[in-house]
């Protein structure tokens, strides 16, 4: 697992108000260069298909977090549906 994946996993588990704090800290850590790419999506910005897919994935993660499914249960269900891999 990469550092970015670890960070995404932790951020996914935070409540929205805490994510806002993390975003503010991250913005302060960015270089003060004028060429730094804008890091937030404003409602007026056009949303790319990639961003739409990412936002949808985040919505699905929030929906599925309501269910208490262990890794063992998930693996058993995958094996039942698709068979074992490897």
Beta strands, then each sheet from edge to edge (+ up, - down):
end
